[in-house]
Amino acid sequence: MPLPDASLSPGDDRQVVNCIHCGAPQQVSRRAISINCRVCSRQLKVEAVIIESYQSRRIIETCSSVTVERKGNVFGERIVCGSMVLHGRVRANVVSRGPVEVGPHAELRGSIEAPTIAIGEGAVLEGDYRIGVAE
């Protein structure tokens, strides 16, 4: 449940993010890098993650977007994010609170949970997929 945008003016230096753990919306500064959730008290990374080369990480978590560029290659256990754009290769389980876009010739090996997924022609997908709103 996002907060109403009426509380944010066009020139305001704040944004609304949803906690990736409990889903609670909260207003934060656009310059914030990390915050603690006001509901579940867990630490949240707010900045976007852009991967342009090989990275081996156990977990990537952010309330914002994760972008894997064409030469990007991620090997990990889990990616939890607000949204994802994939042009490179990912070998990890993905949980996204927003849309996942898999570009043409991208490669995704692992399970995905997301409200929507867009798949480009020529993409390689291997894993279990749960698309739509959880009941």
N, C-alpha and C positions, 0 to 999 in steps of 0.2 A: 504494500500500500504506500505509494509515494505521497510525500507531503504536497499540499496544493502549491502550485507555482505562484499563486497570487501573493504569497508572503515574500517572494523574491522579486525585486525590481530589476529592470534590464541592466542597470549599471552596477548592480550589487556584486560584491566580491565573494559570493557564497554559492554553493551548489548542494544538491540533494543526492546523497548516496544511500544505497540499501546495504545493510550488513550481509555479508556472504554466509554468515552462520545462522542468524535468527531472522533475517529479512526485514528488520526494523529500519524504516527510513530516518535519516537525520541530516541536518544542515551542517555543512562544514565549509571552511574557507577554501577557495579555489587553489590556494598556495599550500594547503596541507599535504603532508607526505604520509602521515599515519595518525590515527586517532584511536581512542578506546570507544567501543560501542556503548551507548547510554543504556541499553537494555540488558545485553548479555555480558558486558564488561570485557569482551575479548578484544585484543589489539587488531586493528584493521589497517592494511596498506591502502592508500587512496590513489596513489599515482599510477599511471599507465605503465605497462611493461612492454618493451619492444625488444625482440630477440633477432639479431642479425647474423649470428654465427652459432657454432656448436656450443651448447650448454647442457651440462649434466647437473640437474637439481632434483632433490628429493621431492620438494613441494614448492609450487608457485601459487601465492594467494594475493589477490588484489580485488578491491571493490570496483575498479575501473576495467579497462580493456587489456587483453593480452594480444599482441600482434607478433606473429612469427613471419618474418620476411622470407623471400625466396631462398636465400642462402642460409636461413636459420634452421637449426636442427636441435630439438629438445628431447632429451632422454631423461625421464623422471618417473615418479610414482603417481603424482596427482597435480592437476592444475585446477584451482578454484578461482573463478573470475566473474566479473560483471558481464563481459561479452568477449568474444574471440574472433580474430581474423587470421586465417591460416593460409599462407602462400608457400611455406616450406614443409618441414617434416616434424611430426610430433609422435613420440612413443610414450604415452602417459594416459591416465584416466582423466577426463575433463568433466567438471561440473560448472555450468555457467548459469547465471541468473538471467542472462539476456541472450540475444541471438548469437549463433555460431555461423561464421561464413568460411567455407572451405573452398579455396580458389582452384582453378584448373591446374592439374598436375601436382597438387599438394598431396601429402601423405599423412594419414592419421591412423595410428595403431593403438587402440585402447577403447574403453567404454566412454560414452558421452551421455550426459544428462543436460538438457537445455530446453527452453520453451519453443525455440525454432532453430532450424538448421537449413542453410542454403549450400548446395554442393555444385561445384563447377564441373564441367565435362572433363573427363580424364583424371579426376581425383581418385586416389586409392584409399579406401576405408576398410578397416578390419577391426571388429569388436562388437559390443552390444550397445544399442542406442535406445534411450528413453527420451522421446520428444513430446513436448506438450506440458501442460500444467499438471503438477502432481496433485492427486486427490487426497 
